[in-house]
Amino acid sequence: MHHATPLISTIVVGLVLAFILAAIGNRFRISPLVGYLLAGVLIGPFTPGFVADQRLANDLAEIGVILLMFGVGLHFTLDDLLSVRAVAVPGAVVQIASATLLGMGLAYLLGWSLVAGLVFGLALSVASTVVLLRAMQERRLIETERGRIAVGWLVVEDLVVILALVMIPAMAGALQGSETTGISALAVPLLITFGKVGAFVALMLIVGKRLIPLLLHYVAHSGSRELFRLAVLAIALGVALGASTLFEVSFALGAFFAGMILSESELSQRAAQETLPLRDAFAVLFFVSVGMLFDPLILWREPFAVLATVLIIVFGKSVAAYFIVRLFGYPKSHALTISASLAQIGEFSFILAGLGVTLSLLPERGRDLVLAGAIISILLNPLLFAWLDRYLPKPKPAGPVNIPQPAGDPESEEGSSAPLPATKLSNHVVLVGYGRVGRIVAEGLKQANKPLLLIEAIRPAAVLARDAGIESIHGNAADPEVANAANLVNARCMIVAIPDAFEGGQIVAAARTANPNLLIIARSHSDEETEHLKKHGANIVIMGEQEIATAMLANLSNAAI
Ligand code: AMP
């Protein structure tokens, strides 16, 4: 029999189990993260049965972190980052300091040394990128002011971790008397680290900023989708690896900068789309790999220490973050969202705790507590958000934004949590997608003075349409709430101008159920897709390729060839 390699079995068993458990969770309205973590526990070394390769799982998880941070960078410009520095820098520093002190207090009670307390406290103070971004993405908060503050905060935390990772070995050296004096033992590596981070950022902003978009433009013009996809991946992963090997900057920060540089180029949306499927798959593996580290018996062995650790992470950190954000004059909703998103720990904490144990600064028990704290706080995080959704004045967790015409600031902060107002249009045409096809259709309808409502999934495109005077809803047309807001019941026609026929089928089917008399025109690329769309209720399906061929032939006959 052919045996699967550890890499294949880790990926396959991890993904399959994560899928099964998340699907079960979905039935009971439990966050999929819980399913992913549980899948990790099941294939981890502390439960019987199949044990996946932990080292491989960690590496796979790291790819997830890189792609996620790259994706965030794509939505972020340098100006965004600088615009939140006033709150993000002091916020992250004060929060890390207070969480570290709380951790040191607990370490003192447990009878550990001061340095052990410091490493433990630091590990409890830094939030997980993946968990924070997942929570923000689920609620479409990344592009809001709250989201920007949280991501800026995360970047500062990331920088602090980089410094800590340099300081901890130096501290160990100083403690073990292998270095000359305490101060120089710490100052020299710190200066070198600052220099390296500075050199990396400068290189990215001066050279990368010109070279990377140039490279992508070149590839985009080659017309090969495959090559473009590969170029995006190569840039994200290549910059991350280069940043970590040459400049000792974390993978996550390297990828974030690569994305941020691209965000100023118009190709960024396409680049973001290309990494989506891979990003989601690897983010799942991240949670599986965290689950694998968890030894459920620790709950039995040290219930109070675990409880205290969790309380520090979930309450200690969030209370500090809440007051800092409020101190800067932001509303309660900002402070609560940011506190909730930071009330967990993850990958950075494992790295810090692991280093502490390797250098004999932190007892093994400390790492176990960090792991237990991480997994429990990640499990609790969706609950915190659910509570928040209920508590905040407008209790709509996530959702599309109606971009009215012409009022309403598309960049406005609370748009994403406001209930979606229904359009006042009736007897109108609902157009889905404002891309290469949708734009032309919209222009034609506008010229003909037909009442038009657009649904577009990407915010910049929706904003562009609004600026062109088209009433637009920013959201996914497959989302029932968006369909409701589009007043399909009273619409005359729907034009589905998106390239994905599978998603198109869902949209068509939902529209057909809402309005049996609606004229639905959809877009396809093959006979199978045409059939699929018709089966779901489309009246007319236009196959792009067929139209291109027809137009070509018409041109030939016009030219009398
Ligand atoms: P193109 O392929 O250039 O015509 O672009 C298609 C457009 O449709 C893009 O702007 C997408 O953001 C948009 N789009 C794709 N899927 C959806 C969806 N489910 N709901 C709304 N807009 C979508």
Residues whose N, C-alpha, C, O or C-beta is under 5 A from the ligand:
A	BS01	AMP	V432 G433 Y434 G435 R436 V437 G438 I455 E456 A457 I458 A461 G475 N476 A477 A478 A497 I498 P499 E503
